[in-house]
Amino acid sequence: MADALAYGVKVTGCTVHLAGLEVDSGPILAQEAVPVLPDDTVSSLHERIKEVERRLYPRTLRAILERGSVG
């Protein structure tokens, strides 16, 4: 988040993916964008990303369980 703020990006987000041997290397299962607001701090941005994570993770897991598979 600090990097996103330092680079001045307008959007960051949350990604749910399968775990791989390397960090963030597994296939993406779901993503959601989170806008970076002009007055954001690392803390405020982190809180908004966590809100998305709390919604996105259960939704993704529910979809996997309903399908009976990841793919």
MDTraj code that builds the backbone (N, CA, C; nanometers):
import mdtraj as md
import numpy as np

residues = "MET ALA ASP ALA LEU ALA TYR GLY VAL LYS VAL THR GLY CYS THR VAL HIS LEU ALA GLY LEU GLU VAL ASP SER GLY PRO ILE LEU ALA GLN GLU ALA VAL PRO VAL LEU PRO ASP ASP THR VAL SER SER LEU HIS GLU ARG ILE LYS GLU VAL GLU ARG ARG LEU TYR PRO ARG THR LEU ARG ALA ILE LEU GLU ARG GLY SER VAL GLY".split()
xyz = np.array([
    [0.0798, -0.1178, 0.0000],
    [0.0000, 0.0000, 0.0000],
    [0.0852, 0.1258, 0.0000],
    [0.1937, 0.1207, 0.0742],
    [0.2837, 0.2358, 0.0755],
    [0.3386, 0.2605, -0.0642],
    [0.3715, 0.1530, -0.1365],
    [0.4218, 0.1677, -0.2735],
    [0.3155, 0.2299, -0.3636],
    [0.1905, 0.1840, -0.3505],
    [0.0821, 0.2389, -0.4328],
    [0.0675, 0.3885, -0.4084],
    [0.0714, 0.4286, -0.2829],
    [0.0615, 0.5712, -0.2505],
    [0.1828, 0.6483, -0.3007],
    [0.3007, 0.5916, -0.2851],
    [0.4231, 0.6587, -0.3287],
    [0.4266, 0.6787, -0.4796],
    [0.3750, 0.5799, -0.5544],
    [0.3733, 0.5898, -0.7005],
    [0.2598, 0.6762, -0.7522],
    [0.1635, 0.7074, -0.6654],
    [0.0525, 0.7927, -0.7063],
    [-0.0527, 0.7219, -0.7900],
    [-0.0660, 0.5904, -0.7741],
    [-0.1668, 0.5180, -0.8516],
    [-0.3058, 0.5624, -0.8091],
    [-0.4014, 0.5495, -0.8976],
    [-0.5396, 0.5883, -0.8707],
    [-0.6239, 0.4692, -0.8256],
    [-0.5767, 0.3480, -0.8553],
    [-0.6505, 0.2265, -0.8223],
    [-0.5526, 0.1199, -0.7763],
    [-0.5891, 0.0484, -0.6716],
    [-0.5167, -0.0706, -0.6279],
    [-0.6230, -0.1779, -0.6117],
    [-0.6004, -0.2813, -0.5343],
    [-0.7072, -0.3780, -0.5201],
    [-0.6707, -0.4994, -0.4395],
    [-0.7581, -0.5975, -0.4522],
    [-0.7465, -0.7232, -0.3800],
    [-0.7566, -0.8367, -0.4813],
    [-0.6696, -0.9353, -0.4680],
    [-0.6704, -1.0516, -0.5565],
    [-0.6738, -1.1782, -0.4731],
    [-0.7631, -1.2695, -0.5094],
    [-0.7675, -1.4023, -0.4490],
    [-0.7114, -1.4971, -0.5536],
    [-0.6088, -1.5716, -0.5167],
    [-0.5483, -1.6640, -0.6122],
    [-0.5053, -1.7912, -0.5423],
    [-0.4821, -1.8946, -0.6196],
    [-0.4295, -2.0180, -0.5637],
    [-0.2847, -1.9961, -0.5237],
    [-0.2435, -2.0602, -0.4181],
    [-0.1052, -2.0476, -0.3735],
    [-0.0129, -2.1228, -0.4685],
    [0.0998, -2.0610, -0.4989],
    [0.2028, -2.1233, -0.5808],
    [0.3326, -2.1272, -0.5028],
    [0.4371, -2.1745, -0.5658],
    [0.5666, -2.1810, -0.4988],
    [0.6262, -2.0430, -0.4763],
    [0.5927, -1.9490, -0.5625],
    [0.6425, -1.8129, -0.5486],
    [0.5277, -1.7222, -0.5061],
    [0.5596, -1.6112, -0.4442],
    [0.4588, -1.5177, -0.3961],
    [0.3727, -1.4674, -0.5125],
    [0.2425, -1.4731, -0.4932],
    [0.1450, -1.4229, -0.5910],
    [0.1600, -1.4852, -0.7294],
    [0.1997, -1.6118, -0.7347],
    [0.2243, -1.6743, -0.8654],
    [0.1116, -1.7659, -0.9113],
    [0.0172, -1.7985, -0.8240],
    [-0.0893, -1.8912, -0.8606],
    [-0.1958, -1.8269, -0.9468],
    [-0.2778, -1.9104, -1.0098],
    [-0.3861, -1.8589, -1.0939],
    [-0.4827, -1.7706, -1.0138],
    [-0.5269, -1.6634, -1.0761],
    [-0.6196, -1.5689, -1.0127],
    [-0.7606, -1.6275, -1.0149],
    [-0.8261, -1.6238, -0.8992],
    [-0.9633, -1.6719, -0.8870],
    [-1.0636, -1.5572, -0.8859],
    [-1.0245, -1.4442, -0.8287],
    [-1.1136, -1.3273, -0.8216],
    [-1.0304, -1.2032, -0.7935],
    [-1.0807, -1.0891, -0.8408],
    [-1.0143, -0.9609, -0.8161],
    [-1.1204, -0.8532, -0.7991],
    [-1.0866, -0.7517, -0.7231],
    [-1.1735, -0.6350, -0.7117],
    [-1.0873, -0.5112, -0.6934],
    [-1.1205, -0.4061, -0.7667],
    [-1.0462, -0.2804, -0.7595],
    [-1.0869, -0.2015, -0.6358],
    [-0.9903, -0.1272, -0.5833],
    [-1.0136, -0.0355, -0.4716],
    [-0.9540, 0.0991, -0.5127],
    [-1.0361, 0.2036, -0.5189],
    [-0.9822, 0.3342, -0.5577],
    [-0.8892, 0.3901, -0.4501],
    [-0.7872, 0.4601, -0.4942],
    [-0.6978, 0.5320, -0.4033],
    [-0.7476, 0.6759, -0.3991],
    [-0.7886, 0.7191, -0.2826],
    [-0.8445, 0.8532, -0.2666],
    [-0.7338, 0.9549, -0.2412],
    [-0.7558, 1.0810, -0.2801],
    [-0.6513, 1.1830, -0.2661],
    [-0.5974, 1.1988, -0.1237],
    [-0.6821, 1.1786, -0.0239],
    [-0.6377, 1.1981, 0.1142],
    [-0.6026, 1.0675, 0.1849],
    [-0.5869, 0.9587, 0.1101],
    [-0.5548, 0.8296, 0.1701],
    [-0.4204, 0.8291, 0.2399],
    [-0.4171, 0.7550, 0.3492],
    [-0.2922, 0.7205, 0.4171],
    [-0.2763, 0.5694, 0.4003],
    [-0.1623, 0.5165, 0.4372],
    [-0.1440, 0.3712, 0.4312],
    [-0.2533, 0.3026, 0.5118],
    [-0.2836, 0.3576, 0.6281],
    [-0.3834, 0.2985, 0.7167],
    [-0.5241, 0.3026, 0.6569],
    [-0.5652, 0.4151, 0.6039],
    [-0.7014, 0.4261, 0.5491],
    [-0.7176, 0.3387, 0.4245],
    [-0.6161, 0.3334, 0.3407],
    [-0.6214, 0.2489, 0.2217],
    [-0.6247, 0.1015, 0.2623],
    [-0.5427, 0.0654, 0.3591],
    [-0.5387, -0.0727, 0.4075],
    [-0.6764, -0.1151, 0.4604],
    [-0.7433, -0.0283, 0.5324],
    [-0.8763, -0.0595, 0.5855],
    [-0.9770, -0.0833, 0.4735],
    [-0.9738, -0.0023, 0.3690],
    [-1.0678, -0.0212, 0.2566],
    [-1.0369, -0.1495, 0.1811],
    [-0.9097, -0.1839, 0.1674],
    [-0.8730, -0.3106, 0.1026],
    [-0.9209, -0.4280, 0.1872],
    [-0.9072, -0.4185, 0.3188],
    [-0.9537, -0.5266, 0.4061],
    [-1.1051, -0.5450, 0.3958],
    [-1.1803, -0.4365, 0.3781],
    [-1.3252, -0.4473, 0.3587],
    [-1.3562, -0.5309, 0.2343],
    [-1.2819, -0.5070, 0.1276],
    [-1.3015, -0.5835, 0.0038],
    [-1.2619, -0.7288, 0.0265],
    [-1.1503, -0.7519, 0.0938],
    [-1.1059, -0.8893, 0.1215],
    [-1.2116, -0.9661, 0.2000],
    [-1.2713, -0.9026, 0.2993],
    [-1.3725, -0.9696, 0.3832],
    [-1.4965, -1.0087, 0.3026],
    [-1.5213, -0.9417, 0.1948],
    [-1.6345, -0.9726, 0.1069],
    [-1.5932, -1.0703, -0.0032],
    [-1.4740, -1.0495, -0.0599],
    [-1.4304, -1.1253, -0.1767],
    [-1.3890, -1.2689, -0.1438],
    [-1.3176, -1.2879, -0.0342],
    [-1.2734, -1.4239, 0.0014],
    [-1.3908, -1.5194, 0.0229],
    [-1.4882, -1.4845, 0.1090],
    [-1.6006, -1.5771, 0.1282],
    [-1.6800, -1.6019, -0.0005],
    [-1.6986, -1.4972, -0.0813],
    [-1.7720, -1.5127, -0.2076],
    [-1.6990, -1.6097, -0.2996],
    [-1.5675, -1.5988, -0.3056],
    [-1.4879, -1.6870, -0.3910],
    [-1.4931, -1.8309, -0.3408],
    [-1.4786, -1.8484, -0.2106],
    [-1.4857, -1.9834, -0.1534],
    [-1.6236, -2.0454, -0.1752],
    [-1.7291, -1.9664, -0.1578],
    [-1.8646, -2.0149, -0.1803],
    [-1.8821, -2.0610, -0.3250],
    [-1.8301, -1.9839, -0.4187],
    [-1.8406, -2.0198, -0.5610],
    [-1.7671, -2.1509, -0.5893],
    [-1.6505, -2.1691, -0.5300],
    [-1.5745, -2.2937, -0.5486],
    [-1.6534, -2.4115, -0.4932],
    [-1.7109, -2.3950, -0.3735],
    [-1.7876, -2.5034, -0.3125],
    [-1.9130, -2.5369, -0.3945],
    [-1.9796, -2.4349, -0.4469],
    [-2.0991, -2.4583, -0.5288],
    [-2.0658, -2.5307, -0.6591],
    [-1.9518, -2.4959, -0.7185],
    [-1.9082, -2.5625, -0.8429],
    [-1.8538, -2.7018, -0.8153],
    [-1.7991, -2.7203, -0.6974],
    [-1.7369, -2.8474, -0.6641],
    [-1.5935, -2.8583, -0.7130],
    [-1.5386, -2.7476, -0.7638],
    [-1.3992, -2.7458, -0.8077],
    [-1.3516, -2.6020, -0.8184],
    [-1.2215, -2.5854, -0.8280],
    [-1.1638, -2.4530, -0.8411],
    [-1.1866, -2.3965, -0.9814],
    [-1.1714, -2.4810, -1.0812],
    [-1.1790, -2.4349, -1.2199],
    [-1.3111, -2.4377, -1.2842],
])
top = md.Topology()
chain = top.add_chain()
for i, resn in enumerate(residues, 1):
    res = top.add_residue(resn, chain, resSeq=i)
    for name in ("N", "CA", "C"):
        top.add_atom(name, md.element.get_by_symbol(name[0]), res)
traj = md.Trajectory(xyz[None], top)
